[in-house]
């Protein structure tokens, strides 16, 4: 397994693989790897000739009061896990390498995220998705993958990256893989390490509440009523909810806002109308996000 710290070296190594006709699968990460990341790596391994993983905690997607400096890191463990998965190359750039003019100057003209970035995460983390798009575009330019792999846990992020790829006509296929969960349903996340033992015991309530909300909505209960009930349940469990949204899975337009009638839900053709329930909530000082996508099927 090759490990590259320099973007120039990574670019040159990738270029030789592209020129020899190899298909590159790319998994961008911020490190502190868990089974969710490794599932992406395994999928990439099955579908490509070469697998490259990046480990880079990108400062431009963190807000001024967010956890950039405290974000969990364990490069030695990450490299050992990736070697075991037979990854071909790992790209571990420095901030100076990715932003040679400095973070502010180097990001002065970022890749702007599209409209799908505005609600939900975008409303609470302004500039976050511009930072995501900027660094992902930089990584694509260096690695030159034909396919890239993201997890569904970051549902809105997958839409934002797909939108950027379409708008810029980038020659890469964005593949979204299912969320990997703990045995009790909690979505795997590097930030789960922040949870205290008591908070960890309550954390699965987030996913359980989403499933209950999905079932209520599909049975015909109004979106606003479902959302209000879910927020109340989470508050009782100790969560501080930022958003709990039942929305269109392509645009993230709220089903509360558009007042989608019950009749439309009952008559929607199978496989034609996708929805998503997305939530962000604090449990103690830890911010958790999760989602469940679904299709209206009234056969």
SEVEX-562347 format. One line per 4 residues: number of its first residue (from 1); their letters; for each residue y, z, x of C-alpha. Coordinates in steps of 0.02 Angstrom, whole numbers, plus 32768, in hexadecimal, padded with zeros to 4 digits. Layout:
REM SEVEX-562347
NUM> a> Y,Z,X ~ ... $
***
This chain:
REM SEVEX-562347
1> xxxx> 8000,8000,8000 ~ 80A8,7FCB,8046 ~ 813F,803C,8032 ~ 81EB,7FEF,8043 $
5> xxxx> 8290,804D,8052 ~ 82FB,7FB3,806D ~ 8325,7F37,7FE3 ~ 8329,7EAC,8065 $
9> xxxx> 8277,7ED3,809B ~ 823B,7EE4,7FE8 ~ 828C,7E3F,7FB8 ~ 823F,7DE4,804C $
13> xxxx> 8191,7E2A,802A ~ 819A,7DFC,7F71 ~ 81DB,7D4E,7F9A ~ 8141,7D26,8002 $
17> xxxx> 80D0,7D59,7F71 ~ 8132,7CEF,7EF5 ~ 812E,7C5A,7F6C ~ 8071,7C69,7F7B $
21> xxxx> 8060,7C62,7EBF ~ 8039,7D18,7EA0 ~ 8067,7D67,7DFA ~ 80CB,7E08,7E12 $
25> xxxx> 80C4,7E97,7D97 ~ 814F,7F17,7DAA ~ 815C,7FCC,7D6E ~ 820A,8017,7D86 $
29> xxxx> 820A,80D6,7D88 ~ 8276,8169,7DB9 ~ 81E0,81BF,7E07 ~ 8191,8269,7DE5 $
33> xxxx> 8102,8201,7DA2 ~ 808B,8235,7D18 ~ 7FFF,81E5,7CB6 ~ 807B,8181,7C4E $
37> xxxx> 80BA,8128,7CE9 ~ 800A,810E,7D2A ~ 7FD7,80BC,7C86 ~ 8060,803A,7CA4 $
41> xxxx> 8021,8020,7D55 ~ 7F6F,8005,7D18 ~ 7FA7,7F87,7C96 ~ 800A,7F2B,7D1C $
45> xxxx> 7F71,7F2E,7D8F ~ 7F06,7EDA,7D0A ~ 7F81,7E51,7CE5 ~ 7FCA,7E22,7D8F $
49> xxxx> 7F9B,7DF3,7E40 ~ 8019,7E69,7E8F ~ 805B,7F10,7E4E ~ 8100,7F59,7E8A $
53> xxxx> 8145,8001,7E53 ~ 81F6,803B,7E74 ~ 822A,80F1,7E83 ~ 82E5,8107,7E73 $
57> xxxx> 8349,818B,7E17 ~ 83DB,811F,7DE3 ~ 8481,817E,7DE2 ~ 84DD,8100,7D75 $
61> xxxx> 8474,8128,7CDB ~ 849A,81E2,7CE2 ~ 8534,822B,7C90 ~ 85A6,82A7,7CEB $
65> xxxx> 8553,833D,7C97 ~ 84A0,82FD,7CA3 ~ 8415,832E,7D19 ~ 841F,82AB,7DA5 $
69> xxxx> 8421,8329,7E34 ~ 839A,8394,7DE4 ~ 832B,8306,7DA7 ~ 8279,8331,7DE1 $
73> xxxx> 823F,82D8,7E7E ~ 819C,82DA,7EE0 ~ 818F,823C,7F48 ~ 80F8,8274,7FAD $
77> xxxx> 8092,8293,7F0F ~ 80D1,81F1,7EC0 ~ 809A,8188,7F55 ~ 7FEF,81DA,7F56 $
81> xxxx> 7FD6,81B2,7E9E ~ 800D,80FE,7EB4 ~ 7F9C,80E6,7F4A ~ 7F0A,8122,7EE2 $
85> xxxx> 7F38,80A0,7E5E ~ 7F33,8018,7EE3 ~ 7FE9,7FE7,7ECE ~ 8018,7F5E,7F48 $
89> xxxx> 80C9,7F95,7F6E ~ 8141,8022,7F45 ~ 81FC,800A,7F4F ~ 825B,80AC,7F74 $
93> xxxx> 8310,807B,7F93 ~ 83A0,80F0,7FB7 ~ 843C,80F6,7F4C ~ 849B,80A8,7FDE $
97> xxxx> 8421,8017,7FE2 ~ 842E,7FF5,7F27 ~ 84EA,8012,7F22 ~ 8529,7FE1,7FD0 $
101> xxxx> 85E1,7FED,7F9D ~ 85C8,8096,7F4D ~ 858F,80C2,7E9F ~ 863A,80AB,7E4F $
105> xxxx> 866D,8010,7EAD ~ 85BF,7FC3,7EA9 ~ 85B5,7FE0,7DEF ~ 8666,7FA8,7DC7 $
109> xxxx> 8624,7F0C,7D70 ~ 8581,7F4A,7D24 ~ 8508,7EEA,7CBA ~ 8543,7F1A,7C0D $
113> xxxx> 84BF,7F4C,7B8F ~ 84BD,7EF1,7AE8 ~ 84DD,7F2E,7A38 ~ 8432,7F7F,7A26 $
117> xxxx> 846B,7FFF,7AA8 ~ 84F6,8045,7A3A ~ 849D,80BA,79BF ~ 842B,814F,79E4 $
121> xxxx> 8425,8169,7AA1 ~ 84BF,80FD,7AB9 ~ 8525,816B,7A45 ~ 84F8,820A,7AA3 $
125> xxxx> 84EE,81C3,7B53 ~ 857E,8147,7B64 ~ 8567,80D1,7BF8 ~ 84B0,8101,7C0C $
129> xxxx> 8469,8057,7BDD ~ 84EA,7FF9,7C44 ~ 84A4,805B,7CD8 ~ 83F2,8031,7CA4 $
133> xxxx> 8418,7F78,7C95 ~ 8475,7F74,7D39 ~ 83EA,7FC4,7D9E ~ 835E,7F65,7D47 $
137> xxxx> 83B5,7EC0,7D69 ~ 83CA,7EF0,7E20 ~ 8311,7F1E,7E2B ~ 82DC,7E7C,7DD8 $
141> xxxx> 8343,7E19,7E55 ~ 82EF,7E73,7EE6 ~ 823B,7E7A,7EA8 ~ 8238,7DD3,7E49 $
145> xxxx> 81AE,7E03,7DCE ~ 8163,7D94,7D4A ~ 813C,7E2D,7CDE ~ 8185,7EDB,7CD1 $
149> xxxx> 813D,7F73,7C79 ~ 8196,7FFA,7C15 ~ 8156,8087,7BA7 ~ 817A,8091,7AED $
153> xxxx> 81B5,8145,7AFF ~ 825C,80FD,7B35 ~ 825D,808C,7A9C ~ 8316,8061,7A9C $
157> xxxx> 8311,803E,7B56 ~ 8289,7FBB,7B3B ~ 82F6,7F63,7ABA ~ 838C,7F69,7B2F $
161> xxxx> 832B,7F20,7BC1 ~ 82DE,7E98,7B54 ~ 838B,7E6D,7B14 ~ 83D1,7E63,7BC5 $
165> xxxx> 8342,7DF3,7BFD ~ 8360,7D7F,7B69 ~ 841D,7D79,7B7F ~ 8414,7D57,7C3A $
169> xxxx> 837B,7CE6,7C28 ~ 831C,7D43,7CAE ~ 826F,7D00,7CD8 ~ 8212,7DA2,7CB6 $
173> xxxx> 81A8,7DDC,7C25 ~ 81CA,7E8D,7BE7 ~ 8127,7EE2,7BB3 ~ 8131,7F82,7B4F $
177> xxxx> 809C,7FF9,7B5C ~ 806F,8087,7AE4 ~ 80B3,8135,7AFF ~ 8038,81A3,7B5C $
181> xxxx> 802B,8252,7B14 ~ 7FE6,82FB,7B42 ~ 7F50,8339,7ADF ~ 7FC5,8394,7A66 $
185> xxxx> 8030,82FA,7A47 ~ 80C5,831B,7AB8 ~ 8100,8278,7B07 ~ 80EA,827D,7BC3 $
189> xxxx> 8190,8287,7C1E ~ 81CA,82B9,7CCB ~ 8245,8330,7C77 ~ 81B9,8393,7C22 $
193> xxxx> 81B1,83F9,7CC3 ~ 8256,8449,7C8D ~ 8205,849A,7BF5 ~ 81DE,8554,7BFD $
197> xxxx> 812E,8588,7BC7 ~ 816D,85BF,7B1C ~ 81D2,851F,7B06 ~ 813C,84B7,7B39 $
201> xxxx> 80D7,850A,7AAF ~ 8156,84D1,7A2C ~ 8179,8424,7A76 ~ 80EC,83C9,7A17 $
205> xxxx> 8147,83F1,7974 ~ 81B9,835E,799D ~ 812D,82DE,7990 ~ 80DD,8335,78FC $
209> xxxx> 8182,832D,789E ~ 8195,8274,78C2 ~ 80E8,8252,787B ~ 810D,82B8,77DF $
213> xxxx> 81B1,825A,77C9 ~ 815B,81B2,77DC ~ 80DA,81DD,7758 ~ 815F,821B,76DE $
217> xxxx> 81C8,817F,76F7 ~ 8135,8109,76DF ~ 8107,8165,763F ~ 81B2,8138,75F9 $
221> xxxx> 8222,81CC,7620 ~ 82D5,8198,764A ~ 8306,818B,7701 ~ 8393,8209,76F3 $
225> xxxx> 8324,8289,769F ~ 829D,8271,7722 ~ 8318,8280,77B1 ~ 8369,831D,7768 $
229> xxxx> 82C0,8371,7750 ~ 828A,8346,7801 ~ 832A,838A,784D ~ 8314,842C,77ED $
233> xxxx> 8260,843E,7828 ~ 8292,8421,78DD ~ 8323,849C,78D1 ~ 82AD,8523,7892 $
237> xxxx> 823B,84FF,7926 ~ 82CC,8519,799F ~ 8303,8467,79C1 ~ 83B8,8430,79C8 $
241> xxxx> 83AF,8381,7980 ~ 8426,82FA,79BE ~ 83E0,8271,7951 ~ 834B,8252,78E0 $
245> xxxx> 8352,819F,78A4 ~ 82E5,8131,7838 ~ 831A,8082,7868 ~ 82F1,7FCC,787C $
249> xxxx> 8285,7FBB,7917 ~ 82DF,7F20,7957 ~ 8395,7F4A,7937 ~ 838E,8008,7923 $
253> xxxx> 83F7,7FF4,7885 ~ 83E0,8093,7820 ~ 837C,8089,777F ~ 83F0,8110,773D $
257> xxxx> 8489,80A7,7762 ~ 8446,8009,7711 ~ 83FB,806A,767F ~ 835B,8005,7682 $
261> xxxx> 8316,8013,75D0 ~ 8269,8059,75AE ~ 8239,7FB6,7558 ~ 8256,7F56,75FA $
265> xxxx> 81E4,7FCC,7656 ~ 815A,7FB7,75D5 ~ 8163,7EF9,75D3 ~ 817F,7ED9,768D $
269> xxxx> 80FD,7E61,76D2 ~ 807E,7EAD,7749 ~ 80B1,7E9C,77FE ~ 815E,7E5A,77D4 $
273> xxxx> 81CD,7EF4,77CD ~ 81CA,7F6B,7860 ~ 8219,8015,7863 ~ 822A,80A1,78E2 $
277> xxxx> 824A,815A,78D7 ~ 82A9,8190,7972 ~ 82E0,823E,79A0 ~ 833C,8298,7A2B $
281> xxxx> 8345,8355,7A2C ~ 8360,83E5,7AA3 ~ 82DE,846D,7AB3 ~ 8337,84F0,7B18 $
285> xxxx> 838F,848E,7BA2 ~ 8311,8400,7BA2 ~ 833A,835E,7B48 ~ 82A1,830C,7AFC $
289> xxxx> 8296,8260,7AAD ~ 8207,8213,7A4A ~ 81E6,818D,79C9 ~ 8162,813D,795B $
293> xxxx> 816B,8087,7928 ~ 8117,804D,7887 ~ 8105,7FB9,7814 ~ 8119,7FBC,7757 $
297> xxx> 8071,7F89,7712 ~ 8058,7F92,7656 ~ 7FB6,7F2F,7644 $
***
